[in-house]
Structures are given as C-alpha cells and as structure tokens.
Amino acid sequence: MPLRATYDDAPVIAPLLTDAEWHAVVRGAGEGRALRMACCDAPGYGRVASSGLRHFAHRPGPSPCAVTHGESIAHLTAKAVAARALAAHGYAVTTEAAGDGWRADVLGVRAAPRGVVRVACEVQTSAQSLTDTLDRQERYRRAGVRALWLMSRPPAHVPSRALPIFRLAWDERTGAHHVTPDASARPAWRLSLGTFLDALLGGRLRFSTHLRAQGEHEITTELREAACLYCRAPCEVHLFRGTLRSACDAAIPPMRWRGQERAAGFAPDPSWYRLPAAIPLGDGDAPHVLKRRRHDAHGTIVRAFACPSCGAELTAAALRHHLFRRPPTRVATRRVTLTAPIHAPAPHWCLTTGAERCAGPGATP
C-alpha cells in the first residue's frame, strides 16, 4: 500500500494532493488513464483506508511486487505525516525513496546556502538492534543523507546528534501517533507526530550535551555535622535540597551541579557556619567549605569539603557515614537569581518554547 504512484507519467504522492487533485486522479484512473505503482510499475488505483488515509494499491490480480507488502496503516500514516511535515518546511518530498545501499520511507530534499540538504525519515515499527540501526545510519551518512529514526521499540542507546532516535507510539483508537524521547531520557515530553516534526524541522527541538539552568530558583540549604576520619575533629558541611529546572524544564538535582554554587552566586556565607576554623583555606572560601584540588579522572579543578582542624579532605564515604545520623543544625530556604548558568552533563533533545535553551559550558544556547 504505497503512498506514491505515477499518473500520466508524472509522480504523485497521495497525502500531498489537494482534495481536487486526489479526486481527479481517482476519477482518471477509473476512466482508463495510466496510474502505475511506483514500486513495480504495475497498474494501480487510489484508495481511502477506514482511518481516512489516502494511498495507492495494486489492482486485483497477480503482482510480483513485494516492496510494500504487509505495510500496516500505522506505518503508512506515520509516513504520510512525515511527508506533509517535510513539504511544509520547503522540502521536495519522495516516499519509498531508494539509493545506494539504503531505502528511506520518506526523503526530503531542499536547497540551502551550503548546498543541498537531504533528510530521511525512517519509521520502524518492528524491532531493530542498535547495531543494525548504526549500520543503516552509516550508509545514510556516506550518501550525504541526514536520517531520523521513529521507532516503536527503540534499542537502548545514549541520545546523540549523530543518531537521532525517538519513540513512536500508535493509538489505534484515535488513529494518531505520538513521539517521546527514549524511556530513560530526561526531560520527558510527549508530542503528536506532526507537532514533533514541526518542532524538529523548525529548530525548536535541538540536541544538547548538557542541561542548563539560569534565572531565579528556590534553594534550600542545610548545615550538617560530620567528623574528620583523620583527626576526629567535628566538622560542618552544607548540603542543598530541591532541584533546579533547566531551560526545557528538566529537573537538575543537587548531585548533578554540586561545586558550581559559588560561581552561580548562592554558596553559603562564611558566617553561616557555627564551628571556628583552625586553619584558613584561602581563596575566599568559607572556613569549612571547599578546598581546591585537581580531579584525577578528568584533569579539571574541583572543590571538596575539608576538615577545619587538619585540612584533610572529607571524602564522600565519610560524609555518607556521618551526615544523616542527626537532623540538620540549620536550614534556610531562599529564592536566588543565578549569576552564572548551572550546567549538568545530560545528552538530550531540548524542547523549549522561549528564547532560552540548554547548552554546554561555553556554548551559545
């Protein structure tokens, strides 16, 4: 049941025809004018499914064609929506398009300042492994085609710009598709297929390597007691509760942005601590807060809590062991305006409605 045919030797795509054009093709084919299937050049006719989807079908009789055999209405409907979305954004659209080693459900071609842009939309309703998807994506890449994957059962993967995979769900009751990111991805959003493609092609849905929070947020700070594993002296550390919200409204818990509070302008004031410091840590730090050290794994400068008596770093194991035995000694909740953006590594497809969007450190949103 393909969407494309030739009528009087001119290509026609059913979902892109106006009502008048569709009725003219159906009427002409019934009167004996040449309507041939694009898949195999066999005689065909126009048909409307119970869902209202317009498509072409082979005329009754033996047909050697197996290209579109077994295509479901759900698959055809998704292809039709994709074809209309690409056409609305200025692409010349072809369905069931084939190239050297690849065959796209929907292919859009458009001239751009840097050359011709070719975009393929693949609708995958059956299971396909990540290895097979990567292999097919590589074939598209070598052919200069940017491929988008809409999959009912996407394989486990890390979101990336090079392999855009999204989950496609079909509602038999309404006859509509909805798109979401992978089940494990954040942020979570759900869009109709047409709205999703419009956002992606229109630039409102973009890939980002990081979540980014800025502006005003409500932050709760707790002061808790611990003990140094080396000299057993009492220590104090501050913890943050609650979450920041990214530009695309994803939650960023404190464990994802710990260490950035000073640059963002909401680290606790030194006077907030109760215990005196026996040694200064310098660099403008609060007496018990953060000493600078180089992170061995990444080679970046990070900051860690330190004992106010001997200066030893309070390890994560020590903090977990002591911090939650007693309630906090001080709690403060306040609204703060970040003086610098907070970033958290999280590859995701960022959907925003305003001018702000997620971006990595140093990148322009």
Backbone hydrogen bonds, N-H to C=O, Kabsch-Sander energy under -0.5 kcal/mol:
donor,donor_aa,acceptor,acceptor_aa,energy
5,A,12,V,-2.3
6,T,36,R,-2.9
7,Y,10,A,-3.2
8,D,34,A,-2.5
10,A,7,Y,-1.3
12,V,5,A,-3.1
14,A,3,L,-2.8
14,A,12,V,-0.5
16,L,13,I,-1.6
17,L,13,I,-0.5
17,L,14,A,-1.5
22,W,18,T,-2.8
23,H,19,D,-2.4
24,A,20,A,-1.9
25,V,21,E,-2.1
26,V,22,W,-2.5
27,R,23,H,-2.5
28,G,24,A,-2.5
29,A,25,V,-2.5
30,G,26,V,-1.8
31,E,27,R,-1.2
32,G,29,A,-1.2
33,R,28,G,-2.6
35,L,33,R,-0.6
36,R,6,T,-2.7
37,M,42,A,-3.2
38,A,4,R,-1.1
41,D,37,M,-2.7
44,G,35,L,-2.4
45,Y,57,A,-2.0
47,R,55,H,-3.0
49,A,53,L,-2.9
52,G,49,A,-2.1
55,H,47,R,-2.6
56,F,2,P,-2.7
57,A,45,Y,-2.2
59,R,43,P,-2.1
71,E,68,T,-1.5
76,L,72,S,-2.5
77,T,73,I,-2.8
78,A,74,A,-1.9
79,K,75,H,-2.0
80,A,76,L,-2.3
81,V,77,T,-2.3
82,A,78,A,-2.3
83,A,79,K,-2.4
84,R,80,A,-2.2
85,A,81,V,-2.3
86,L,82,A,-2.5
87,A,83,A,-2.2
88,A,84,R,-2.1
89,H,85,A,-1.0
89,H,86,L,-0.6
90,G,87,A,-1.6
91,Y,86,L,-2.3
92,A,109,V,-3.1
93,V,91,Y,-0.6
94,T,107,L,-2.5
96,E,105,D,-2.5
97,A,104,A,-1.4
99,G,102,W,-3.1
101,G,99,G,-1.2
102,W,99,G,-0.6
104,A,97,A,-3.1
106,V,121,C,-1.4
107,L,94,T,-3.1
108,G,119,V,-3.1
109,V,92,A,-1.9
110,R,117,V,-2.4
112,A,115,G,-1.4
115,G,112,A,-2.0
117,V,110,R,-3.5
119,V,108,G,-2.8
120,A,146,R,-2.5
121,C,106,V,-2.9
122,E,120,A,-0.5
122,E,148,L,-3.1
123,V,121,C,-0.5
124,Q,122,E,-0.6
124,Q,150,L,-3.2
125,T,123,V,-0.7
128,Q,153,R,-0.6
133,T,129,S,-2.1
134,L,130,L,-2.8
135,D,131,T,-2.1
136,R,132,D,-2.4
137,Q,133,T,-2.5
138,E,134,L,-2.1
139,R,135,D,-1.6
140,Y,136,R,-1.9
141,R,137,Q,-2.5
142,R,138,E,-2.5
143,A,139,R,-1.3
144,G,141,R,-1.6
145,V,140,Y,-2.6
146,R,118,R,-2.8
147,A,145,V,-0.7
148,L,120,A,-2.6
149,W,164,P,-2.5
150,L,122,E,-3.0
150,L,148,L,-0.5
151,M,149,W,-0.6
151,M,166,F,-2.8
152,S,124,Q,-2.4
160,S,163,L,-0.6
165,I,163,L,-0.9
166,F,149,W,-2.2
167,R,180,T,-2.5
168,L,151,M,-2.3
169,A,178,H,-2.9
171,D,176,A,-2.8
172,E,170,W,-0.8
175,G,171,D,-2.5
176,A,171,D,-1.0
178,H,169,A,-2.3
179,V,191,L,-3.5
180,T,167,R,-2.0
185,A,182,D,-2.2
191,L,179,V,-2.3
193,L,177,H,-1.6
196,F,192,S,-2.9
197,L,193,L,-2.4
198,D,194,G,-2.1
199,A,195,T,-2.3
200,L,196,F,-2.5
201,L,197,L,-2.9
202,G,198,D,-1.8
203,G,200,L,-0.9
204,R,199,A,-1.8
205,L,199,A,-1.7
206,R,204,R,-0.5
206,R,350,C,-2.1
208,S,348,H,-2.7
211,L,344,A,-2.9
213,A,342,I,-2.6
217,H,336,V,-2.7
219,I,217,H,-0.6
219,I,334,R,-3.1
220,T,241,R,-1.3
221,T,332,A,-3.2
222,E,239,L,-3.0
223,L,330,R,-2.9
224,R,222,E,-0.5
224,R,237,V,-2.8
226,A,235,C,-2.5
228,C,233,A,-2.3
232,R,228,C,-1.3
235,C,226,A,-2.7
237,V,224,R,-2.4
239,L,222,E,-2.4
241,R,220,T,-2.7
244,L,252,I,-2.1
246,S,250,A,-2.6
247,A,212,R,-1.7
249,D,246,S,-1.9
252,I,244,L,-2.8
256,R,253,P,-2.1
257,W,253,P,-0.7
257,W,254,P,-1.1
258,R,254,P,-1.2
260,Q,257,W,-1.9
264,A,260,Q,-1.8
265,G,261,E,-0.7
265,G,262,R,-0.9
266,F,261,E,-2.3
267,A,261,E,-0.6
272,W,269,D,-2.3
273,Y,270,P,-1.4
278,A,308,P,-1.7
279,I,308,P,-1.4
285,D,282,G,-1.9
289,V,286,A,-1.4
291,K,289,V,-0.5
291,K,304,A,-2.8
293,R,302,V,-2.3
295,H,293,R,-0.5
295,H,300,T,-3.6
296,D,294,R,-0.5
299,G,295,H,-2.8
302,V,293,R,-2.7
302,V,300,T,-0.5
304,A,291,K,-1.9
306,A,288,H,-0.9
306,A,289,V,-0.6
307,C,312,A,-2.8
311,G,307,C,-1.3
314,L,305,F,-2.8
315,T,313,E,-0.8
319,L,315,T,-2.2
320,R,316,A,-2.6
321,H,317,A,-1.8
322,H,318,A,-1.6
323,L,319,L,-2.6
325,R,322,H,-1.4
326,R,323,L,-0.5
329,T,223,L,-2.5
330,R,223,L,-1.1
332,A,221,T,-2.3
334,R,219,I,-2.3
336,V,217,H,-3.0
336,V,334,R,-0.5
338,L,215,G,-2.9
338,L,336,V,-0.6
339,T,264,A,-3.1
342,I,213,A,-2.7
344,A,211,L,-2.0
346,A,209,T,-2.3
348,H,208,S,-2.5
350,C,206,R,-3.4
350,C,348,H,-0.7
351,L,349,W,-0.5
352,T,204,R,-1.5
352,T,350,C,-0.6
363,A,360,G,-2.2
